[in-house]
Amino acid sequence: MSIDFPHELDEDFDYFASDPPDLIERLHRHRETRPAAWVRGWGEPALLFTSFELVDAAFRDEETFPSAAFYGTTVTDVLGRNIQCMEGDEHRRNRALVSPYFRAKNVAEVVPPLLEPVAHELIDRFASAGETDLVASFTKLYPIKIILRMLGLPLESEDDVARWAMGMMDIQHNFEFAQRCSKDFRAFVTPVLERRRVAPEDDLLSQLATVEIEGERLSNDEIMNFLLLLFPAGADTTFLGLGTLLFALLTHPDQLELVRGSLDEECRWAAEEALRWVPPVSMLPRRNPKEVVWRDIPIPAGANLIFSTLAGNRDPAAYEDPDRFDVQRRPRASLTFGRGPHFCLGAHLARAEMEVALRVLIERLPSLRLAEDADARIEAGIVPVFRGPNRLPVRFDA
Ligand code: HEM
């Protein structure tokens, strides 16, 4: 059997090259007519999955669509070989080694005391100004600072490390700078890691340095590759999710009022709904390693795939009136954090970060509103894989 690429695409549009203003309508149209449609991604033909059911099943079918087939060939020069590039037993073992800190119980017990102080520190910097761009002054910095504090890196070097972390995340635009940042980061962290191996403390770096499963420990390189993954996986995503949450509430005052009425209960649900409404990783790239007929769809070897969590989360078969932002929805688990063996390791952490940030922002800045000339909107991030507001100019009574 030899499966060829189709002679004609269903839509000759490159979903990774630009961000059409009618993206949601396009995704709805594909789902209605052909939930697995041939489009383009990075110039090449790509099979786009848009129904909840197909995206869910494709994520779970790691045997047919291993995440390694894509990540293993794209990000390793800067980020090293991390768990996204592994499959099978190797992935299971390595994921088990880095998981304990991220489990629900640990996130509920150990993490909360780290979150609130970071939110307050960032707000302190602009609270008397009466205006700010919440993306530049809050959402972009908050998740990076939290990762650094979880790791237990010295606080006085936080700004340097945050700069390297942001540089590494700019891999698509400035590859050489990203590589330099990754080198500087490694040089800085290695001696701290060596110290933690000898004298562990109560932080994530010490856990990674000492954890042992099935008689195995992580090498310095393995730890470093995991740390390098934490910044793009944990910060580039959460900052967009938090931005979307704030944008959604500031543009839906009735929903903001509902949240304000019961902060302790509703912040969590508002975060969940924002994550469903616009997932920070909206269009996940994958590659099909071997030709296959999957659910009656012939897919050639080497084909690019796009798992659209955004389209799946807006599927009317899964959510009633799916385009509506509704904090009282209490939705079924969305596709936002993926599915299957590579399900987001940081999902509990991301939810906790968003919930706490929202509560502290509402408490500290009760009159928070979008600036009249804000020009804020949800759009593609650094690449159209990602989605969220790139700016959030706001005003408040100082
Ligand atoms: C709202 C924020 C976040 C979103 C939307 C998100 C989304 C995702 C998605 C969709 C995947 C699966 C990728 C795939 O299958 O190709 C993933 C994997 C992953 N995420 Fe997250 N993530 C978020 C926050 C975090 C945080 C805070 C961390 C940790 C600090 C984190 C760490 C990871 C790791 C390590 C993986 C790889 C897991 C594996 O390959 O086994 N993420 N994330």
Boltz pocket constraint, residues with backbone or C-beta under 6 A from the ligand:
constraints:
  - pocket:
      binder: B
      contacts: [[A, 67], [A, 83], [A, 84], [A, 85], [A, 95], [A, 147], [A, 229], [A, 230], [A, 233], [A, 234], [A, 235], [A, 237], [A, 238], [A, 241], [A, 275], [A, 279], [A, 280], [A, 281], [A, 284], [A, 285], [A, 335], [A, 336], [A, 337], [A, 338], [A, 339], [A, 341], [A, 342], [A, 343], [A, 344], [A, 345], [A, 346], [A, 347], [A, 349], [A, 350]]
      max_distance: 6.0
